[in-house]
């Protein structure tokens, strides 16, 4: 899993760098008003994507730390084995499916 997570992280970091470079290039190439509005919309989407990447990189870093600490694959709430199928599908998983559902339910209650 370390190799899979590290590779995934490297891809996300590279894509984030490309996004920054694209945004810098677009700032230099300012066109007419309609073109500028289109670019602003595209830039907004790119920034949201970059933010998602940043959050995912943070989750990957957390998973790599859990590997180093010998805690990877165990639920942070219950200590139970998360299960290989879940980790294959979601290598950054911190909780078993049941614990994740309970956590999400609590979060929805707090948010309401």
Helices and strands as residue ranges (DSSP letters): H 2-28, H 33-69, H 84-89, H 97-111
